[in-house]
Amino acid sequence: MAEALKHIPVSPDSELARALDAAKSTGDPIAVDTGDIIYELFVSRTQPATPSDVGIARSIAGIKEAAGSWKGVERLDC
């Protein structure tokens, strides 16, 4: 299973945000210097995952189908 990416907020008007924006257009890497080390970043743009209408409909159907099926269950062993 892939690990979730760590999200770090960056002010849109910062030098880093402007460099990232330029890099996504050019495909060129950028160098981030922390003073101790320089990190070379290769930028790829990702979109937040949004559920599709079909996925939502399947989820609703599954929830309705399972509704009440745990009646009488006192403990779940996970």
URLINNOR-V655742 format. One record per pair of residues at least 24 apart in sequence whose ideal C-beta (glycine too) atoms are under 6 Angstrom apart, sorted by sequence separation. I is the first residue (numbers start at 1). J is the second residue. D is the distance in Angstrom with one decimal. If there is no record, write none. Layout:
BEGIN
i->[I | I]
j->[J | J]
d->[D | D]
END
This chain:
BEGIN
none
END
